[in-house]
Amino acid sequence: MATALFNNIIFGPIKSRRLGVSLGVNLLPLNSKLCTFNCIYCECGWNPKHPVRPMLPSRETVKNELEIRLRKMSEEGQLPNVITFAGNGEPTLHPDFGGIIDDAIALRDQFAPNAKVAVLSNATMTYKEEVVIALKKVESNILKLDSGLESTIRIMNGPVADFSLDKLIDNLQQFDGKLFIQTMFLRGEFNGTPIDNTTDEEVDAWILAIQKIKPAMVMLYSLDRDTPAKNLIKVDAKTLRQIAAKVKALDIRVQVAV
């Protein structure tokens, strides 16, 4: 199965390794990826080489479609565990992200009060106050940090604009622990460059970053779907659990998806 885009604003529900039964919300274009990263492992594939002006769903459209789906699921007695903002790129790029989060929380409270609201984000927009305010409102604020070395992030995540790991860590510290850090571990090579963020050097640098950020939880995972870059290798469960033990030693909760 090749990498693919989500072709609906509301998708699923799907069984998530980390979140349970997840109803997805895609705030990005339906026919193109839009992201501030170009990750070598992204299930949505590469960013377009010649991007055009994105067509984003309006706040009202997202609200209406989410309400229709939640109402139907409520009537059928099959409510989700979580409403997850993910989709074809970086959800916090939407200009009405904060308002859409408010709408989602209100609809959750109305139809699925036991469900959580989650956002899967690469954290690059956390320099914006309005994005931080919105992310602090959700129960599962899940932000990416794939390495404690900027050189590795540039290979794994391919930032498409100005990027500084030090600034990113500073931005993550402003959540005062109200965030989850999600990290993809993998091995292999990309464009002839070996990559392995499970080495002692990599893990030590990443642990230092985790110590600074002090998240409520760390979520570790490896490859589970097709990737746009070839020659990438899934990390085994034993290695993930060894890394998890280092996180536990910091008295931080950790979840390993295998």
N, C-alpha and C positions, 0 to 999 in steps of 0.2 A: 504494500500500500504506500503510495507516494505522498509527499507533503501536500497539504490541501488547505484551502481557505474555508472559513465558516460562511455559509451563504444565506444566513438569516440573522436578524437582530437578536432574537431569542432562540437559543438552541439547546438541545438536550431534552430532558435531563440525561446526564451521563453519570456513570459510576467513576468517581475520581479516587485515585490511590490515596490522596491526602485529605480530601474533603468530604467524602461520602457521596450521596446522591446530589448532584450539582446541576442547577438550572443556570445555563450560561447566558450572559448578556454581552453582545458585541457592539461597541460604540464606533467601530471603524468601518471603512468602506466594505461592501459585500463582494466586490470584485478585485480588490487590491489590498495588499498589506501596507500599513502605515505605522512606522516604528522609528524610534530614535536609536535603536540597536539593530544590528543585522547579524543575529546569532547564528553560528554555524550549525546549531542543532535545532533550530526553530521548526516546529511542525507545520507552520504556515509557509515555509520556504524563504527565499531571499526577498529583500526589498526590491521593488521594481527599479530597473536600470534607468528608466526615463519616466519618473513620476509625473502625474498630472494633478491638477487641483482636486483634492479629495472631496467626495460626496459623503458627508456624514449624516446619520439620521438625526432628526431634530429631537430636542428634549421631549416634546409632546408625543412624538411617534414612539419613542422608547417607553415612555410611561404607559401609553395606551396598549402597546403590545405586551408589556410585562403584566399589566392588569388582566388582560384577556387570558394569558397563559396561567397565571396564578389562580384566577377564578375557576378555570376549568379543572386545574389540578386539585383545588379545594373540593369542588363538587364530586370529583372522582375518588377523593380520600387518598391521594398519592402526592402529598406535598414534599418538596425537596428538603434536604438537610441544610442546604446553603444556596444562596443566589450569588453567582460568581461573575464578576466583571473581568473578562479576558478577551477572547476573540482575535481579530486579524491585526494584532500589533499592540501598541501601548495605549490603554484606555484613558489614561490621564491627559492625553493630547486633546480630547474633546473639549471645546471651549465652554460647554455647559456641564462639565463633569460634576462640579459641586452640586448643582441643582438636581442633576439626574440621581446622584447618591441620595439626596433628600427624598426624592420621589420613591426610590427603591425601598428606603427604610420605612416610609409611610405605608407602602403597599405590602411590605413584609409584615408589618404590625397588624394590618387589616386581615390578610389572608393566611399567613404562615408565621404566626408569632414565635414558634419554636425554631424557625430557621435563622441562620446567620447570614450576614451580608459579607462577601469577601471581594477583595480586589487583588488581582495578580498584576504586579507592576514591576518595571525594571528600575524604578526609583529615580530616573533621570529628570523628572519634572518636579522633584521635591524641593527645588529652589523656589518654587512658587507658593506663596502663603496660602492661596485659595485651595491648592491641591493638598497641602498638608492638613488644612482644616477639615477637608472632606474625608481624607484617609483616616483621620483620628476618630471619625464618627462610626466607622464600620468595625465589626467584631474581629474580622480576619483581614488585617492589613498586611498583605504578603508581598515583601519587597525583595528583589533579586540582588544577590552579591555572590558572584561565581568565583571570585578570587580576591586575595589580599595583595596581589601584585598587579599593578596597572598594565604591565606588558602582556600579562595573560588575559586580562579583560579585553584588551584591544584585539587579541586573536579570537577569543571565544565569542565575544559579544559584538565586536565590530562597531563601536560607537560612530554614528554618522555626523555628529557635530562635536563642538568642543567638549572635552571630557577630562575630568580630574578625579582620580580616586579619592584623594584627600578631601576634596570638596564634597564628594558623594557621602563619605563617611561622616563629615560634619553635618550634612543635611539629615542623615539617618539618626544622628544623636538627638536631634531636636524633637523626636517622637517620645523621648523619655521612657523608652521601653515598650511603648504601645505599638508594637509591630512584630511581625514574624519575618525572619530572614530565610529565604529559599535559595538553595545552592545546588547547581547541577555539577556533578562530578563526572568526568569522562577522561578517556585516553585516546591516543591516536596521532594523526598528523593533519595539518591543513596547509595547503600551498607549499608543501615540502618542509614545513616547520613542525617538529615534534611538539605534542601538547599532552600534558598530564598534570592536572591540578590536585593529584593525590600524593605527590611527593612530600617528603618532610619539609622542604623549603616552602612549598606551596601551603601546606596545612598550617605550618607555624605562622606564616604571614596572615592567613585567613583567620586563625584563632585570635591573633592580636586585634584584628579589625572587629571581630565579634565581641571581644572584651570591651572595646571602646563604645560600641553601639548598645550593648546590653539589651538585646531583644527579649521579648517574653518567651519566644520559642524559635528554634532553628529547624528547618525542614530540609532534609538531605534526600537527594534522589539522583538517578542516572537515566540513561537513555531507555525509552520505552516505545518510541514511535520512529518512523522514518525521518531522516535528517537531510537538509539540502546539501551539506558537505558529506563526502564519502570518507572512508577510512577512519571513522570514529568508532570507539569501542566502549561498550557498557562496562561500568565498574561493578565488581561483584559485591554481594551483600556483606561479606566478611569485612572488606575494606571500608565500606560505608559505616558499619557498626564500630570499627576501630576509630574512625573520625568522630563518630557520635560520642564515644566515650570521652574524648577530649572536651567536647562541649559540655557534657554532664559534669565534668570536673570543675567547670565554671559555675555550677549550680544554675544552669539554664536548661529548660526543657528542650528535648530534641525528638524529632520524629523522623524515622527512616522509611522511605517508600521503596519496596523491593518488588 
